[in-house]
Amino acid sequence: MGICDDKVVIVTGAGRGIGRGHAIEFARQGAKVVVNDMGGARDGEGGDLTAAQEVVAEIEAMGGEAVANGDDVSSWDGAANMVNQAVEHFGVLHVLVNNAGILRDRMLANMTEDEWDAVINVHLKGTFAPARHAAAYWRDMIKKDTQVEGAALINTSSTSGLFGNPGQTNYGAAKAGIASFSITASAELGRYGVTVNCIAPGARTRMTEDLPYGQQEIEKGTFDFLHADNVAPTVVWLGSNEPAAREVTGRVFLVNGGMISCMEGWEGGPKARKDDRWDPAELSDVIPGLVAKAKENVMTRRRSS
């Protein structure tokens, strides 16, 4: 018995790292899982279904049910096929976890069009396309008077999207977009009984292994706060049968090791106002003062500390 008994879940990018952790924990909690992964390299090149099949085998060895899927999340038809596979194989779809992603880091002045397009395509369209087909499925079930109880969409942002990180204008833009997408989608899909939330995970994965964050050494015998599996409990709870989870929607959570933070998003800071149109020249006496009173951006605070 688990908190996801009888749920059917799709996890994209589930062959390795954080996605694999999601798939395993959902299965451990009683869910049936569609394990999606094209099996490409970190930059998205290539493809091999082996990683997804290995996760399926691991779930089956636990006594769970799973099926592999190798569709491209950024493909309109591939995303539709993924949703259809879940419904045709298991009879229903309750939860979609959009986790798949790639990296093509480059400083802005050197970034190529292909590097920009590839990252935006996989992350942003690769969140939209599966979400759109899942949303249409949940809406159509309502029209048939057979609402899917406990439907949930869970997306994946990043600290690069929330706070910024040099060399990742493509990745950061996509991940910031996913956070905003999630908040807006929650307002749209609530009428169908669907919760929509987003996580910004911190973990040691292929995506972070060559960054200072991912290279931190963990003392033997202590809690490995960088382990990719630490992210799964929050995601699994958000997609669970727990009644309290049905009350949480439109939120972005920073998840790192044993820490969970509910992000508060953009909010208005210091302001100036006049009852007329500003003359550009007079703003020299206005905008610097506002900036001086405002909190620094998080990335700026990190770099100066």
C-alpha positions as CSV (number, residue, x, y, z in Angstrom):
1,M,0.0,0.0,0.0
2,G,1.2,3.5,-0.9
3,I,0.0,7.0,-1.3
4,C,-0.2,6.5,-5.1
5,D,-2.1,3.2,-5.3
6,D,-3.8,2.6,-8.6
7,K,-2.5,5.9,-10.1
8,V,-1.1,5.9,-13.7
9,V,1.8,8.3,-14.1
10,I,4.0,9.4,-17.0
11,V,7.5,10.6,-16.1
12,T,9.5,12.1,-19.0
13,G,13.3,11.8,-19.0
14,A,12.9,9.0,-16.5
15,G,15.8,6.8,-17.7
16,R,18.4,8.5,-15.4
17,G,18.9,10.9,-12.6
18,I,16.0,12.8,-11.1
19,G,13.5,11.4,-13.5
20,R,14.5,7.8,-12.7
21,G,14.1,8.7,-9.0
22,H,10.5,9.9,-9.7
23,A,9.6,6.8,-11.6
24,I,10.9,4.4,-8.9
25,E,9.3,6.2,-6.0
26,F,5.9,6.5,-7.8
27,A,6.1,2.7,-8.4
28,R,7.1,2.1,-4.8
29,Q,4.0,4.1,-3.7
30,G,1.7,1.9,-5.9
31,A,1.6,3.8,-9.2
32,K,1.8,2.3,-12.6
33,V,4.4,4.2,-14.6
34,V,5.1,5.1,-18.2
35,V,8.9,5.6,-18.3
36,N,9.7,8.0,-21.1
37,D,13.3,8.5,-22.2
38,M,14.8,8.9,-25.6
39,G,18.2,7.8,-24.2
40,G,20.1,10.7,-25.7
41,A,23.3,12.3,-24.5
42,R,23.3,15.4,-22.2
43,D,23.1,17.6,-25.2
44,G,20.2,15.7,-26.6
45,E,22.1,13.9,-29.4
46,G,21.5,10.3,-30.1
47,G,18.9,7.9,-28.7
48,D,18.6,4.5,-27.1
49,L,15.6,3.0,-25.3
50,T,17.9,0.9,-23.0
51,A,17.9,3.4,-20.1
52,A,14.0,3.5,-20.0
53,Q,13.8,-0.3,-20.3
54,E,16.2,-0.8,-17.4
55,V,14.0,1.4,-15.2
56,V,11.0,-0.6,-16.2
57,A,12.8,-3.8,-15.3
58,E,13.8,-2.3,-12.0
59,I,10.1,-1.4,-11.3
60,E,8.9,-4.9,-12.3
61,A,11.5,-6.5,-10.1
62,M,9.9,-4.6,-7.2
63,G,6.5,-6.1,-8.2
64,G,5.3,-2.9,-9.9
65,E,3.9,-2.2,-13.3
66,A,5.7,0.0,-15.9
67,V,6.1,0.4,-19.7
68,A,8.9,2.1,-21.6
69,N,8.4,4.9,-24.0
70,G,10.9,6.5,-26.3
71,D,9.0,9.4,-27.8
72,D,10.5,12.9,-28.2
73,V,8.8,15.2,-25.7
74,S,9.2,18.1,-28.1
75,S,7.3,16.3,-30.9
76,W,3.6,17.1,-31.1
77,D,2.8,13.6,-32.3
78,G,5.3,12.0,-30.0
79,A,3.7,13.8,-27.0
80,A,0.3,12.6,-28.1
81,N,1.5,9.1,-28.5
82,M,2.9,9.1,-25.0
83,V,-0.4,10.1,-23.5
84,N,-2.3,7.6,-25.7
85,Q,0.1,4.8,-24.6
86,A,-0.6,5.5,-20.9
87,V,-4.4,5.4,-21.5
88,E,-4.3,2.4,-23.9
89,H,-1.9,0.3,-21.7
90,F,-3.2,1.2,-18.3
91,G,-6.7,2.5,-19.0
92,V,-6.3,6.0,-17.6
93,L,-3.8,8.8,-17.0
94,H,-3.7,10.6,-13.6
95,V,-0.3,12.3,-13.4
96,L,2.1,13.8,-15.9
97,V,5.6,14.7,-14.7
98,N,7.5,16.8,-17.2
99,N,11.2,16.3,-16.3
100,A,13.1,15.7,-19.6
101,G,15.8,18.2,-20.5
102,I,19.2,18.8,-22.1
103,L,22.0,21.3,-21.8
104,R,23.9,23.3,-24.4
105,D,25.7,25.9,-22.3
106,R,27.4,28.8,-23.9
107,M,28.0,32.5,-23.1
108,L,25.4,34.7,-24.9
109,A,27.9,36.4,-27.2
110,N,29.0,32.9,-28.5
111,M,25.7,31.0,-28.4
112,T,24.5,29.6,-31.8
113,E,21.0,29.6,-33.0
114,D,21.0,25.8,-32.9
115,E,22.1,25.8,-29.2
116,W,19.3,28.2,-28.4
117,D,16.6,26.4,-30.4
118,A,17.5,22.9,-29.1
119,V,17.3,23.8,-25.4
120,I,14.1,25.9,-25.8
121,N,12.6,23.1,-27.8
122,V,13.3,20.3,-25.4
123,H,12.5,22.2,-22.2
124,L,9.8,24.6,-23.1
125,K,8.0,22.9,-26.0
126,G,8.8,19.5,-24.3
127,T,6.8,20.7,-21.4
128,F,4.0,22.3,-23.4
129,A,3.4,19.4,-25.8
130,P,2.8,16.6,-23.3
131,A,0.9,18.9,-21.0
132,R,-1.4,20.1,-23.8
133,H,-2.3,16.5,-24.8
134,A,-2.8,15.5,-21.1
135,A,-4.9,18.6,-20.5
136,A,-7.1,17.8,-23.5
137,Y,-7.5,14.2,-22.3
138,W,-8.6,15.4,-18.8
139,R,-11.0,17.9,-20.3
140,D,-12.5,15.4,-22.6
141,M,-13.0,13.0,-19.8
142,I,-15.0,15.7,-18.0
143,K,-17.2,16.1,-21.1
144,K,-17.9,12.3,-21.0
145,D,-18.9,12.7,-17.3
146,T,-16.0,10.5,-16.2
147,Q,-13.7,13.0,-14.5
148,V,-10.2,11.6,-13.7
149,E,-9.9,12.0,-9.9
150,G,-6.6,13.2,-8.6
151,A,-5.3,14.5,-12.0
152,A,-2.0,16.4,-11.6
153,L,0.6,18.1,-13.8
154,I,4.0,18.6,-12.3
155,N,6.7,20.5,-14.3
156,T,10.4,21.1,-13.7
157,S,12.0,24.5,-13.5
158,S,15.5,25.2,-12.3
159,T,17.5,27.6,-10.0
160,S,18.9,28.9,-13.3
161,G,15.5,29.9,-14.4
162,L,14.5,31.4,-11.0
163,F,17.8,33.0,-10.1
164,G,19.9,33.1,-13.2
165,N,23.3,31.5,-14.0
166,P,26.0,32.7,-16.5
167,G,26.3,30.6,-19.6
168,Q,22.7,29.5,-19.5
169,T,20.6,32.1,-21.2
170,N,18.9,29.4,-23.2
171,Y,18.4,27.0,-20.3
172,G,17.4,29.8,-17.8
173,A,14.9,31.3,-20.2
174,A,13.3,28.0,-20.8
175,K,13.1,27.1,-17.1
176,A,11.8,30.5,-16.1
177,G,9.1,30.0,-18.8
178,I,8.2,26.7,-17.3
179,A,7.6,28.2,-13.9
180,S,5.3,30.9,-15.4
181,F,3.7,28.2,-17.6
182,S,2.8,26.2,-14.5
183,I,1.2,29.1,-12.7
184,T,-0.9,30.0,-15.7
185,A,-1.8,26.4,-16.4
186,S,-3.0,26.0,-12.8
187,A,-5.5,28.8,-13.3
188,E,-6.8,27.2,-16.5
189,L,-6.9,23.5,-15.5
190,G,-8.5,23.9,-12.0
191,R,-11.9,23.8,-13.6
192,Y,-11.1,20.2,-14.6
193,G,-10.0,19.2,-11.2
194,V,-6.3,19.2,-12.2
195,T,-3.6,20.5,-9.9
196,V,-0.5,22.1,-11.5
197,N,2.7,22.6,-9.7
198,C,6.4,23.0,-10.5
199,I,9.7,22.1,-8.8
200,A,13.2,23.6,-9.1
201,P,15.4,20.7,-8.1
202,G,19.0,20.7,-6.8
203,A,20.9,17.4,-7.2
204,R,24.0,15.7,-8.6
205,T,23.1,14.6,-12.2
206,R,24.5,14.5,-15.7
207,M,23.4,18.1,-15.9
208,T,25.3,19.3,-12.9
209,E,28.3,16.9,-12.6
210,D,30.8,19.4,-14.1
211,L,29.5,22.4,-12.1
212,P,30.9,23.3,-8.7
213,Y,27.5,22.4,-7.2
214,G,27.6,18.9,-8.6
215,Q,31.3,18.3,-7.6
216,Q,30.8,18.9,-3.8
217,E,32.2,16.0,-1.8
218,I,29.9,14.3,0.7
219,E,31.5,13.0,3.9
220,K,31.1,9.2,4.0
221,G,28.3,8.1,6.4
222,T,26.5,11.4,6.2
223,F,23.3,12.3,4.4
224,D,24.0,12.8,0.7
225,F,21.9,15.9,0.1
226,L,23.0,16.0,-3.6
227,H,21.5,12.5,-4.4
228,A,19.0,12.7,-7.3
229,D,16.5,10.5,-5.5
230,N,16.0,13.2,-2.8
231,V,13.8,15.2,-5.1
232,A,11.2,12.4,-5.7
233,P,9.2,12.6,-2.4
234,T,7.9,16.1,-3.1
235,V,6.9,15.2,-6.7
236,V,5.3,12.0,-5.6
237,W,3.3,13.7,-2.9
238,L,2.1,16.4,-5.3
239,G,0.8,13.6,-7.6
240,S,-0.5,11.4,-4.8
241,N,-3.9,10.3,-3.4
242,E,-3.3,12.4,-0.3
243,P,-6.3,14.8,0.2
244,A,-4.0,17.6,1.2
245,A,-2.2,17.4,-2.1
246,R,-5.4,18.2,-3.9
247,E,-5.4,21.6,-2.2
248,V,-1.9,22.6,-3.5
249,T,-1.8,24.1,-7.0
250,G,0.0,27.0,-8.9
251,R,3.1,26.7,-6.7
252,V,6.8,26.5,-7.5
253,F,8.9,24.5,-5.0
254,L,12.7,24.6,-4.6
255,V,13.7,21.1,-3.6
256,N,17.3,20.3,-2.5
257,G,18.2,17.3,-0.3
258,G,16.0,17.4,2.7
259,M,14.9,21.0,2.1
260,I,11.6,22.2,0.5
261,S,11.0,25.9,-0.1
262,C,7.7,27.3,-1.4
263,M,8.9,30.1,-3.7
264,E,7.1,33.4,-3.6
265,G,7.8,34.8,-7.1
266,W,8.0,38.3,-8.4
267,E,6.5,41.0,-6.2
268,G,6.6,44.8,-6.4
269,G,9.4,46.6,-4.7
270,P,10.2,50.3,-4.2
271,K,8.2,52.6,-6.4
272,A,8.0,56.2,-7.5
273,R,4.9,57.8,-9.0
274,K,3.7,61.2,-10.4
275,D,0.4,62.2,-11.7
276,D,1.8,62.9,-15.2
277,R,4.0,61.4,-17.8
278,W,7.7,61.1,-16.9
279,D,10.3,63.0,-18.8
280,P,13.2,60.6,-19.5
281,A,15.8,63.0,-18.2
282,E,14.2,63.4,-14.8
283,L,14.5,59.6,-14.2
284,S,18.1,60.1,-13.4
285,D,16.9,61.3,-10.0
286,V,14.4,58.5,-9.7
287,I,15.5,55.0,-11.0
288,P,18.9,54.9,-9.2
289,G,17.1,55.6,-5.9
290,L,14.6,52.8,-6.5
291,V,17.4,50.4,-7.3
292,A,19.3,51.4,-4.2
293,K,16.3,50.6,-2.0
294,A,15.4,47.3,-3.8
295,K,16.6,43.9,-2.8
296,E,19.4,42.6,-4.9
297,N,18.6,39.8,-7.4
298,V,19.4,36.4,-5.8
299,M,22.2,35.6,-8.3
300,T,23.9,39.0,-7.5
301,R,23.7,38.3,-3.7
302,R,25.2,34.8,-4.3
303,R,28.1,36.1,-6.4
304,S,29.0,38.8,-3.9
305,S,28.8,36.6,-0.8
